[in-house]
């Protein structure tokens, strides 16, 4: 039920990105749920700063449909993210097909790929992030596949049904995934309801899923559930990760790499 609600809220935000205004009555008819339930969706999205409710519906916020990029995302735990990114880059092999999501820690992976891979590694990198494209675009050894979809300028990413459809046609060696929160009960969560659907498709497209999450994400929950822990094969984190959670993750068969 919660998965259906999360998907419904993602579609609501996606429609706002295009129409700028939505009505409770039309959403109720479209999804086949009560107007009360739609109002609850809008109330929850407003609490997270994703829209503004008005009489009969909601409108998009100026300059941001799902919240502006917070520069602190790039600054907070910068040292940990850099170490995690470097360790993740060491897992990439010549000739692989990989998916890189749009998180700041995953961007550190791109920045730490060694020169031999960048110049002659015959890598195929699939991404929805313009940050990743700018980082890896100049290198001769990297073939970039930029996914299509709705462009969100505040995040410099593309998302939406076309993005997800493209991912569902692919099969890659590894997906490298970031997260806003990680709990044993709810799994991986993120604050961006549009990107969550893209990341779910990226998880399903990979033989191996590697989660990059610094210790500040442990025990935290965000807006929308992205995927369960059963989909994660490796977790790279820093040495400050709580030992009890690390042990619990290892008991579930996840290889934890601490840097």
SVG drawing of the C-alpha trace seen along z (x, -y; Angstrom):
<svg xmlns="http://www.w3.org/2000/svg" viewBox="-13 -31 59 45">
<polyline fill="none" stroke="black" stroke-width="0.4" points="0.0,0.0 2.8,-2.4 4.6,-1.6 1.4,-2.5 1.2,-5.8 4.8,-6.6 4.4,-6.0 1.2,-8.1 3.1,-11.0 5.9,-10.7 3.5,-11.0 1.9,-14.0 5.3,-15.8 6.1,-14.8 2.8,-16.3 3.6,-19.5 6.9,-19.7 4.9,-20.1 1.5,-21.6 2.5,-23.7 -0.9,-23.2 -3.0,-20.2 -6.5,-19.6 -7.7,-17.2 -10.7,-16.1 -8.8,-15.1 -6.1,-13.3 -8.8,-11.4 -10.4,-10.3 -7.1,-9.4 -5.8,-7.2 -9.2,-5.8 -8.8,-6.9 -10.7,-9.2 -10.2,-13.0 -9.4,-12.7 -6.4,-10.4 -5.2,-12.8 -5.4,-15.7 -3.3,-13.6 -0.7,-13.1 -0.6,-16.8 -0.3,-17.6 2.7,-15.2 4.4,-16.6 3.9,-20.1 5.5,-19.2 8.6,-18.2 8.7,-21.4 7.8,-19.8 4.7,-21.9 2.2,-24.5 -1.4,-23.5 -4.1,-25.9 -7.9,-25.7 -8.8,-22.6 -5.3,-21.4 -1.7,-22.4 0.8,-24.5 4.6,-24.1 7.0,-26.1 9.0,-28.7 12.4,-27.5 11.9,-24.1 9.5,-21.3 11.1,-19.0 13.4,-21.4 16.5,-23.2 19.9,-21.5 21.4,-22.2 25.1,-23.1 25.7,-21.4 25.0,-18.1 28.4,-18.6 30.1,-19.8 28.8,-17.6 31.0,-14.6 33.1,-15.6 36.1,-13.5 34.1,-10.4 32.4,-10.8 35.7,-11.1 37.1,-8.0 33.9,-6.0 34.0,-7.2 37.6,-6.2 36.9,-2.7 33.9,-2.3 36.0,-3.4 38.4,-0.5 35.5,1.9 35.1,0.8 36.8,3.1 37.8,2.6 35.0,3.3 32.2,3.1 28.8,1.6 27.8,-0.4 25.0,-2.7 25.9,-5.7 23.1,-7.5 23.1,-11.2 24.2,-11.3 27.1,-13.4 29.0,-10.3 28.6,-8.6 30.0,-11.6 33.1,-11.1 33.4,-7.6 33.5,-9.2 36.2,-11.6 38.3,-8.8 38.3,-6.5 42.0,-5.8 43.5,-7.2 44.0,-3.9 40.2,-3.2 39.4,-6.7 41.7,-6.6 41.4,-3.0 39.1,-1.2 36.3,-0.6 33.8,-1.5 30.1,-2.1 28.5,-4.4 24.8,-4.9 23.5,-7.9 20.7,-10.4 23.1,-13.0 24.6,-15.9 27.2,-16.2 28.5,-12.7 28.3,-13.5 30.5,-16.6 32.9,-14.6 33.4,-11.7 32.5,-13.1 36.0,-14.2 37.6,-10.8 38.2,-8.5 37.9,-5.3 34.3,-6.0 31.2,-5.6 28.4,-7.6 24.7,-6.7 22.7,-9.7 19.2,-8.7 16.3,-10.7 13.4,-12.2 12.2,-15.3 15.1,-17.6 15.2,-19.0 17.5,-22.0 17.8,-22.3 19.3,-18.8 20.9,-18.7 19.3,-15.3 16.6,-13.7 13.8,-11.6 10.4,-10.3 8.7,-7.5 11.1,-7.7 14.0,-7.4 12.6,-4.4 11.6,-2.8 15.1,-3.1 16.6,-1.5 14.2,1.4 15.7,2.3 19.2,2.5 21.3,5.1 24.5,3.9 27.3,5.3 27.0,2.9 24.8,0.1 26.3,-2.3 23.6,-3.9 23.5,-6.7 21.0,-7.2 19.6,-9.8 18.7,-7.2 19.4,-3.6 17.4,-1.6 17.0,2.1 13.3,1.9 12.7,-0.3 15.8,0.2 17.1,-2.5 15.2,-5.8 15.6,-9.1 14.1,-12.5 13.6,-12.9 10.3,-11.2 11.0,-11.5 14.5,-10.1 13.4,-7.1 11.6,-5.5 14.6,-5.9 16.9,-4.4 14.6,-1.4 14.8,-0.6 18.6,-1.0 18.7,1.5 16.7,4.0 19.0,3.6 22.2,4.6 23.8,8.0 25.3,6.3 24.2,3.3 26.7,1.3 25.4,-1.2 27.5,-4.2 26.5,-5.7 28.4,-7.6 27.7,-6.9 25.4,-9.9 22.8,-8.0 22.6,-5.1 19.4,-5.1 17.9,-7.9 14.7,-7.8 13.7,-10.0 10.5,-10.7 10.2,-7.6 11.4,-4.0 13.8,-3.3 14.6,0.4 14.9,3.1 18.2,4.4 17.7,7.7 18.6,5.9 22.0,4.6 25.1,6.8 27.8,4.4 27.8,1.4 30.7,-1.0 30.7,-3.3 33.1,-5.0 34.6,-3.7 32.1,-5.6 29.2,-3.5 27.5,-2.0 28.9,1.5 25.5,3.0 24.0,2.0 27.1,3.1 26.8,6.5 23.1,6.7 23.8,5.9 26.5,8.5 24.1,11.1 21.8,10.3 24.5,11.2 25.7,7.7 29.4,7.3 30.3,4.1 33.5,2.2 34.5,-0.4 37.0,-3.1"/>
</svg>
